Amino acid sequence: MTKFFRLLLAALRGSESNFTSGSINRAIFLLSVPMILEMVMESLFAVVDVFFVARIGTEAVATVGLTESVLTLVYSIAIGLSTAATALVSRRVGEGNPREAGKSVAQVILVSLFLALALGIPGFIFAEDILRLMGGSERLIANGSGFTRLIFASSPAIILLYTLSGCLRGAGEASTAMRSLWLANGVNIALCPLFIFGWGPVPALGVMGSAVATTTGRTIGALYQLYSLMRNGRDVQVRGSDFGPDLAIIRNLLNIAAGGTAQFLVGSASWVFLTRILSTFGNDIVAGYTIAIRIIVFTIMPSWGMANAAATLVGQNLGAGQPDRAETSAWRAAFCNMLFLVGVGVLFFTGAGEIVRLFNRDAEVVAIAVQCLRIFCLGYVFFAYGMVISQALNGAGDTRTPTLINIVCFWLIEIPLAYLLANGAGWGPEGVFWSVAISESLLAVMAVMVFRRGRWKLVQV
């Protein structure tokens, strides 16, 4: 037990950053722990905002929801660039070339700022039109356009918080990325009630206060990341001279990022279509499905930590000229993920009712959520391998293959199958749930088959 706590402290402190030698199991643990906690912190932003904004009123919640739906484009760019940043930086670290890694980080920052301005400025200028296009009432637009305007103005902070985290993960500094999200969320949690409801000399800003708090937290988190990367004494350090545009690195970055962005958009679009199919069966069905999905998202955070750890390990070891160690790292992380998700699956299958009732006690809503959880968890063994192996391919710089697999499994199979089973076969909502389990399982099989061929080992980054 003492050895475990020592290892846990080492993971939280980030005492190691190069994982091209030594125990693979130790490397997975040291990378996974801070990455898991980082992802939990990322998810807290939305939870905290909605928690406080809900106390203002339905209109305020709707403002946040409409803005966030359009902001998906910003998030997709951020996630794509973050994936590319991890692949580039981890490869340079593995090659033993921290100077080039620092230059890559600088180019990531330049591209992040350029794209953030390209998306943020139109969003700031046309905030009212965006809300109107999304179906907002004139009263909502009048009261909420300030929120939308500030959130789009904060696009640089949103994108940098993602992309600099990707750089830090690639450099093996997952604990620093984790601390930056702790800092950002701590500020957001403290400032949200202060700016929303007011206190003393601070006026109550309503929903606008949420935007101020969130923007402040994200900005401070991104500045902490930037400070960490530019501080002397780090293995990967960014210097002022690194910010001169390097077209070769930028071109490489954008090529990899395109696949990461497409993967996010493909997945997001598929969930929108599934929700649309379910909406034809009534609000209780959608409510049950929504509750089940949120439960799943929170419980698989450790899985994404292991998947991101696999991406870093693959990138670093390919850079070090150790493709066999890279492959072994991915399989080991996938196996650990499978053990975890099997445990979660058993818990969901046996205790789904009790878990769902913590969120809602309406009989029909509970019944749908339970059915959804139990069907989804039947595919967890496949899902465990699919998410890790896909991220391993991304870590190798091969974002194109997972994108194509996602298009086939989600758009060509999952959505049509959901419609056919739900309506054509008369299965109703159950058909939609089975389509997800089947398509996710197929995705895992396809990803494993591609990974075993080994062409990803030859990708130049």
HUUR-V621250 format. One record per pair of residues at least 12 apart in sequence whose C-alpha atoms are under 8 Angstrom apart, sorted by the first residue. I is the first residue (numbers start at 1). J is the second residue. Records with the same first field share a line. If there is no record, write none. Layout:
BEGIN
I->J, J
END
This chain:
BEGIN
7->30
8->30, 33
10->30
11->29, 30, 31, 33, 34, 175
12->30, 33, 34, 175
13->175
14->30, 173, 174, 175, 176
16->30, 172, 173
17->171, 172, 173
18->93, 94, 171, 172, 316
19->172, 313, 316, 317
20->94, 313, 316, 317, 320, 322, 325
24->329, 332
25->332
27->313
28->306, 309, 310, 329, 333
31->172, 174, 175, 305, 306, 309
32->302, 305, 306, 308, 309
33->302, 305
34->174, 175, 177, 178, 305
35->174, 175, 177, 178, 304, 305, 306, 308, 309
36->301, 302, 303, 304, 305, 306
37->178
38->177, 178, 179, 181, 182
39->301, 304, 305
40->298, 301
41->178, 181, 182, 185
42->181
44->185
45->185, 188, 214
48->189
49->192, 210, 214
50->64
52->192, 193, 196
53->196, 206, 207, 210
56->206, 207
59->140
60->140, 144, 207
63->131, 136, 140, 144, 147, 148
64->147, 148
66->131, 134, 136
67->131, 148
70->130
71->152
74->116, 119, 155, 158, 159
75->158, 159
76->261, 262, 264, 265
77->159, 257, 261
78->112, 158, 159, 160, 162, 163, 261
79->162, 163, 260, 261, 264
80->256, 257, 258, 259, 260, 261, 262, 264
81->108, 112, 163, 253, 254, 256, 257, 258, 260, 261
82->162, 163, 164, 165, 166, 167, 257
83->163, 166, 256, 257, 260, 394, 395
84->166, 253, 254, 256, 257, 260, 394, 395, 397
85->104, 105, 108, 163, 164, 166, 167, 170, 253
86->166, 167, 168, 169, 170, 171, 311, 312, 315, 395
87->170, 311, 312, 315, 394, 395, 396, 397, 461
88->101, 104, 170, 253, 315, 397, 461
89->101, 102, 104, 105, 167, 170, 171
90->169, 170, 171, 172, 312, 313, 315, 316, 319
91->170, 315, 316, 317, 318, 319, 320, 461
92->316, 319
93->170, 171, 236, 316, 319
94->315, 316, 317, 318, 319, 320, 321
95->316, 319, 320, 321
96->319, 320
98->235, 236, 237
99->236, 237
101->171, 236, 237
102->236, 237, 238, 239, 242
103->238, 239, 242, 243
104->249
105->164, 167, 238
106->238, 242, 243
107->242, 243, 245, 246, 249, 250
108->163, 164, 250, 253
109->160, 163, 164
110->243, 245
111->250
112->156, 159, 160, 163
113->156, 159, 160
116->155, 156, 159
117->155, 156
119->152, 155
120->152, 153, 154, 155, 156
121->152, 153
123->148, 149, 152, 153
124->148, 149, 150, 152, 153
125->149
127->145, 146, 148, 149
128->141, 142, 145
131->145
144->207, 208
146->208
147->207, 208, 210, 211
150->211, 212, 215
151->211, 215
154->215
157->215, 218, 219, 222
158->218, 219
160->222
161->218, 219, 221, 222, 225
164->177, 222, 225, 226
165->177, 225
168->229
169->312
170->312, 315, 316
171->236
172->312
176->225, 228
177->225
180->221, 222, 224, 225
181->221
183->217, 220, 221
184->216, 217, 218, 219, 220, 221
185->217, 218
186->217
187->213, 216, 217
188->213, 214, 216, 217, 218
189->213
191->213
192->209, 210, 212, 213, 214
194->209
195->209, 210, 212, 213
196->208, 209, 210
197->209
252->461
256->397, 398, 399, 400
257->399
258->399
259->399, 400, 402, 403
260->394, 399, 403
262->403
263->402, 403, 406
266->403, 406, 407, 410, 411
267->406, 410
270->410, 411, 414, 415
273->415
274->415, 418, 432
277->418, 419, 432
278->429, 432
281->428, 429
284->364, 365
285->364, 365, 368, 429
287->365
288->364, 365, 366, 367, 368, 369
289->368, 369, 372
290->369
291->356, 359, 369
292->356, 369, 370, 372, 373
296->373
299->344
300->341
303->337, 340, 341, 384, 387, 388
304->387, 388
306->333, 334, 337, 388
307->333, 334, 387, 388, 389, 391, 392
308->388, 391, 392
309->333
310->329, 330, 333, 388, 389, 391, 392, 395
311->330, 391, 392, 393, 394, 395, 396
312->392, 395
313->326, 329, 330, 395
314->326, 327, 329, 330, 392, 395, 396
315->395, 396, 397
318->396, 457
323->457
330->388, 389, 392
331->389
333->388
334->384, 385, 388, 389
335->384, 385
337->384, 385, 388
338->380, 381, 382, 384, 385
341->380, 381, 384
342->380, 381
344->377
345->374, 377, 378, 380
346->377
348->373, 374, 377
349->373, 374, 377
352->370, 373, 374
353->366, 367, 370
356->369, 370
371->430
372->430, 433
375->433, 434, 437
376->433, 434, 436, 437
377->437
378->437
379->437, 438, 440, 441
382->440, 441, 444, 445
383->440, 441, 444
385->444, 448
386->440, 441, 443, 444, 445, 447, 448
387->444
389->444, 447, 448, 451
390->402, 447
393->451, 456
396->456, 457, 459, 461
397->456, 459, 460, 461
398->456, 459
402->447
405->443, 446, 447
406->443
409->439, 440, 442, 443
410->439
413->439
414->435, 436, 438, 439
415->435
417->432, 435
418->431, 432, 433, 434, 435, 436
419->431, 432
421->435
END
